[in-house]
Amino acid sequence: MPASIPAIDDDVFNRDAVLNARAVDDRLRELAPVVWLNRENIAVMGRWEHVSDGLREWENFSNTSRPWHDPNSVRPEILLTDDPPEHTRVRAIIATALSPRAMKSMEEHFHKIAADQVDALMARAGQEIDAVADITAPYVHKVLPDIIGMPDKGREQMSAFGHAVWATMGPMNELFQEAMVGAEPLLEWAAWACSREQLDPDSLGMQMYLAADRGEITEQEAHLLVMTILSAGADTTVITMANAIRAFCQFPDQWKALQAEPKLLRNAFDEALRWDSPSRMAGRIAMKDVEIEDYVIPAGTRCGLLFAAANRDPRKWTDPERFDIKRDLRGHVGWGYGIHSCVGRTLAQLEADALLGALMKRVDRFEAAGDPQWWITTIGHGPAKLPIRFYAR
Ligand code: HEM
């Protein structure tokens, strides 16, 4: 007889919970291998082993219907909402366009923009700045639409657009309603800016439309894929780089260690992603009864696989709260895992190589200048504002 899944009535997605997302998710992980959230009528898993297995076993945990899934959502319904064979067909197109080989040609642009922005930033050494608004967001909000090939018009709306799209990943609660106020023009702008007519003919975005011309995907799918790159690639990268800076404020010896050994930059970025992940959970649906230790998740249950909690699971990670750029990070799920693992990973890593690399050359140390203000959204997590000071080398 399987044990009954422990159920709780807590609201783990309201404003208070969002402000304390780390503690809330860690508690869910420690309560039991599977926890039933009565309010949402979903099962969540936070232990690394089960999250990792669940992400790999796509036949058990399908992406075609997820917690709070609304097929009419403003979020692009493609790729992350598909299982094979649909998923395989579409992923091949976007994966080719975002492959390490294809991304190589973008590297020079990333380094140039990063060097220019860090040069300009040096005038503010010693002053209080916001690492999100003054460092990571302006950089990503320049290089990402540049390589997608989008027009300049409306780019100042990227944060607001990202906020609206992320809200659609979670429950339709008060925070969702707030995020949807004024969202319509943002979505119209994104749809316009990602259209074939507006894109630079020699761009990453246009690669999607060229695949449509070859008959590999439809025109509508091409448009959705460009929108997906825009919506999946912005806040995730802004926040992970901000978390790296936050970590270097808290662990200044790690900044020194990185400057002594710059080849650890990739590992440092991945460690920032493990240390505090910008996505709280992956949504899936159980396709059959799935056994998790003493429990059985019944077929048809909508599930949340808690990325952030799994990346801090003490069963897997020694001293998980410590930020250690030399940590062996094999198995962390900050990029997801399995067939849906992040297809934009190389792009994000190259962006971080350039920006964090430029900072490494010029900045002696970072220090916190106040508490971060957290992003008020249900499934995303991270600093919306990060007051810091930095000092020149
Ligand atoms: C540090 C930055 C990033 C992080 C932390 C991140 C994280 C993730 C995670 C955790 C997943 C798996 C979601 C799931 O299994 O439910 C994922 C998938 C995905 N990511 Fe990223 N991502 C980042 C940057 C990017 C960028 C730059 C792009 C686009 C250029 C991108 C595009 C995607 C897409 C399209 C998927 C869905 C893949 C699929 O379903 O096959 N991501 N990402």
Residues whose N, C-alpha, C, O or C-beta is under 5 A from the ligand:
A	BS01	HEM	L79 L80 R91 T228 I229 A232 G233 T236 T237 T240 S279 A282 G283 V333 G334 W335 G336 I339 H340 S341 C342 V343 G344 R345 L347 A348
